Amino acid sequence: MKDSRGPLKALAVATVVNGIGDIVLCRIFSYGIAGAAWATMVSQVNHSFLPSPSFYP
C-alpha cells in the first residue's frame, strides 16, 4: 500500500461537508430529511471529484 492518507483526507473532507450541510440545511433552513439527503448527495459528489494522489503515478 503506497498511499492510505490521501483517500482518508478526501473522506474527511466529505464528512465535514456533510456535517456542515446537515447543520445549514436542517437547522437553519428547516428542510428536514430532504435537507439531510441533499447534504449527503453534495458531499458524496464532492468526494467523488476530489483528486486523490493515489490515482496518479
Sequence and secondary structure as in RCSB ss.txt:
>XXXX:A:sequence
MKDSRGPLKALAVATVVNGIGDIVLCRIFSYGIAGAAWATMVSQVNHSFLPSPSFYP
>XXXX:A:secstr
   SHHHHHHHHHHHHHHHHHHIIIIIIS  THHHHHHHHHHHHHHHHHS  GGG  
